[in-house]
């Protein structure tokens, strides 16, 4: 069977998009098929695969799979990219949309120059493991470590934490963050991809929030530099354990489209 697809990237985080509003090509449990599609040697190549499906009372539903073939938790860059894809295939016509993802409803705004601003889920619980180490859920679980210098091998450093006894069973995404004068540098190891990715939307969100742990209440906007590009996160800090009105902004760029035999 021929599968029509489009590929998008957000700050180097790349995804295969499939429109399933009328025809179901892929279903949950098609692990081997999804792995092959995402394989960079034998398939299209991507960090993940995203299905665009119908959802009652929403413009669409986003169903996200990591490149290991398994359905996963929320993907921020994938969420921004599927908004751009939804507009391209005529699923949405205006500059604003509301869609459903695994962690609940999301709103998004399509801005100029392929930029999408995505509202993320509120964050209510941040665990402090050390003064510079945090865990939190921003739609996906994240480990954030602030460092003076980035590890020389992000994959090896990330694996050590992700496969440690504490996190091995359920897995966790691992972020190394370096504070600069007015930006944050970030490198992320993603579970499900089991490697470093060029950017991670829920990861930069986790880094932005924890960077302001202990800061006064108020509205903030943070610029983050990932290996794949620049992203920004704005939010309202109510307390160290309560963040709301969280928005992730960055590029969501069409790469190419085609067909693949599945």
C-alpha positions in Angstrom: 0.0 0.0 0.0 1.2 3.5 -0.9 1.4 5.9 2.0 1.3 9.7 1.2 3.3 11.7 3.7 4.8 15.1 4.3 7.9 15.8 6.3 8.3 18.9 8.6 11.0 20.1 11.0 11.0 22.4 14.0 14.4 23.5 15.0 15.8 20.4 13.5 13.4 18.1 15.2 11.9 16.2 12.2 8.6 14.4 11.8 6.7 12.4 9.2 3.1 13.6 8.9 0.2 11.5 7.7 -3.4 12.7 7.1 -5.7 10.0 8.3 -9.0 11.9 8.4 -10.5 9.8 5.6 -8.3 6.8 5.3 -6.6 4.9 8.1 -3.1 3.9 6.9 -1.4 3.3 10.2 -2.8 2.2 13.6 -1.5 2.0 17.1 0.5 -1.2 17.3 2.1 -1.0 13.9 5.4 -0.7 15.6 7.6 -2.3 12.9 6.0 -0.2 10.2 6.5 3.1 12.1 10.1 2.1 12.9 10.8 1.5 9.3 9.2 4.7 8.1 11.3 6.7 10.7 14.5 4.8 9.9 17.1 7.2 8.4 18.6 4.4 6.2 15.7 2.2 5.2 12.8 4.6 5.4 12.0 8.3 5.2 14.0 9.2 8.3 12.5 11.2 11.3 12.5 11.6 15.1 8.8 10.6 15.1 5.7 10.0 13.1 2.5 12.0 13.6 -1.1 11.1 12.5 -3.6 13.9 11.8 -7.0 12.5 12.7 -10.6 13.7 13.3 -11.7 14.7 16.8 -15.1 15.8 17.9 -15.2 19.5 19.0 -11.6 20.0 17.8 -10.1 20.9 14.5 -8.1 17.6 14.7 -6.3 15.1 16.9 -2.6 14.7 17.0 -1.4 11.0 17.5 2.4 10.9 18.1 4.8 8.0 17.8 8.5 8.1 18.6 10.9 6.6 16.1 11.0 3.4 18.1 7.4 2.8 16.8 5.6 3.3 20.1 3.0 5.9 20.9 4.4 8.5 23.2 3.6 11.5 25.3 3.3 15.0 24.1 5.8 16.4 21.6 6.1 20.2 21.6 7.9 20.6 18.3 5.7 17.9 16.7 2.7 19.8 17.9 3.9 23.0 16.2 4.7 21.1 13.0 1.3 19.3 12.8 -0.4 22.7 13.1 1.5 23.9 10.0 0.7 20.5 8.2 -3.0 20.8 9.2 -3.2 24.3 7.5 -1.4 23.0 4.4 -3.9 20.1 3.9 -6.9 22.4 4.5 -7.8 21.0 7.9 -7.7 24.6 9.3 -8.2 27.8 7.4 -7.4 30.6 9.8 -4.4 31.5 11.9 -5.7 29.9 15.1 -6.6 26.4 15.9 -7.6 24.1 18.8 -6.6 20.4 18.7 -6.4 17.4 20.9 -3.3 15.6 21.9 -2.5 12.8 24.4 -2.1 15.3 27.2 -5.3 17.1 26.5 -6.4 20.2 24.4 -4.0 22.7 22.9 -4.3 26.0 21.2 -1.9 27.3 18.6 -1.4 30.4 16.5 0.2 30.3 13.0 2.4 33.4 12.7 4.4 34.7 9.8 7.4 33.0 8.2 6.5 29.4 9.2 6.4 30.3 12.9 3.9 28.5 15.1 3.1 29.5 18.7 1.8 26.5 20.7 0.1 26.6 24.1 1.6 23.9 26.4 -0.1 22.2 29.4 0.1 23.9 32.8 2.9 22.6 35.0 2.0 22.0 38.7 4.8 19.9 40.2 8.5 20.4 40.0 10.8 18.0 41.9 14.1 19.4 43.1 16.8 16.7 43.2 19.6 19.1 43.8 20.1 22.9 43.5 20.8 22.5 39.8 18.8 19.3 39.0 15.1 19.0 38.5 12.4 16.6 37.2 9.0 17.8 35.9 6.3 16.9 33.4 5.7 19.4 30.6 3.5 17.0 28.6 6.4 14.5 28.7 8.7 13.7 31.7 12.0 15.6 31.8 15.2 15.6 33.8 16.9 19.0 33.7 20.5 19.5 34.8 22.1 23.0 34.7 25.8 22.8 33.9 28.8 25.1 33.5 29.9 23.1 30.4 28.0 20.8 28.2 29.0 17.1 28.3 31.3 16.1 25.4 29.0 13.2 24.5 25.3 14.0 25.1 24.1 10.5 24.1 26.4 8.8 26.6 25.6 11.3 29.4 21.9 11.1 28.6 21.8 7.3 28.5 23.5 7.1 31.9 20.6 9.0 33.5 17.8 7.6 31.3 18.8 4.0 32.1 19.7 4.6 35.7 17.7 2.5 38.2 15.5 5.5 39.0 14.3 6.1 35.5 15.0 2.9 33.5 11.5 1.4 33.7 9.4 4.3 32.5 12.1 6.4 30.9 12.8 10.1 31.0 14.1 12.8 28.6 17.4 14.3 29.7 18.3 17.9 29.2 21.6 19.6 29.9 21.3 23.4 30.1 23.9 26.2 30.2 22.9 29.6 31.4 24.1 32.6 29.4 23.5 36.3 29.9 20.2 36.4 28.1 19.7 32.9 26.6 19.9 29.2 27.6 21.9 26.7 25.6 20.2 23.2 25.7 21.1 19.7 24.6 18.5 16.9 24.9 18.6 13.1 24.9 15.1 11.8 24.1 13.7 8.5 25.2 12.0 6.6 22.4 14.5 8.1 20.0 17.2 6.9 22.4 19.7 9.4 21.1 20.4 13.1 21.1 17.9 15.2 19.0 18.6 18.6 17.6 15.8 20.1 19.7 12.9 19.0 22.0 9.9 21.3 22.5 8.8 19.8 25.9 12.5 19.9 26.9 13.1 23.6 26.2 9.8 24.2 28.1 11.1 22.3 31.1 14.4 24.1 30.9 12.8 27.6 30.7 10.5 26.9 33.8 13.3 25.5 36.0 15.6 28.3 35.0 13.2 30.6 36.9 12.7 28.3 39.9 13.2 30.6 42.9 12.5 33.7 40.9 9.7 36.2 41.7 6.2 35.6 40.4 5.3 37.1 37.0 5.4 36.8 33.3 8.6 35.7 31.6 9.9 34.9 28.1 13.0 32.8 27.6 15.1 32.4 24.5 16.7 28.9 24.1 19.4 27.9 21.7 19.2 24.2 20.7 21.5 22.6 18.2 18.8 22.8 15.6 17.8 26.4 16.1 16.2 29.1 18.3 13.0 28.5 20.3 11.3 30.7 22.8 9.1 29.9 25.8 6.8 32.4 27.6 4.9 31.7 30.8 3.2 33.0 33.9 4.9 31.9 37.1 2.3 31.7 39.9 4.7 29.9 42.3 7.7 27.5 42.1 5.1 24.7 41.8 2.6 26.5 39.5 3.3 27.6 36.0 0.5 28.5 33.5 -0.1 30.3 30.2 2.9 28.5 28.8 3.6 29.1 25.1 6.3 27.5 22.9 7.3 29.4 19.8 9.5 28.6 16.8 9.7 27.5 13.2 7.6 24.7 11.8 9.0 24.2 8.3 7.9 22.0 5.4 10.8 19.8 4.1 9.3 17.6 1.4 6.4 15.2 0.6 6.1 11.9 -1.2 4.9 8.4 -1.1 6.4 5.3 0.5 5.3 1.6 0.2 4.2 0.2 3.5 
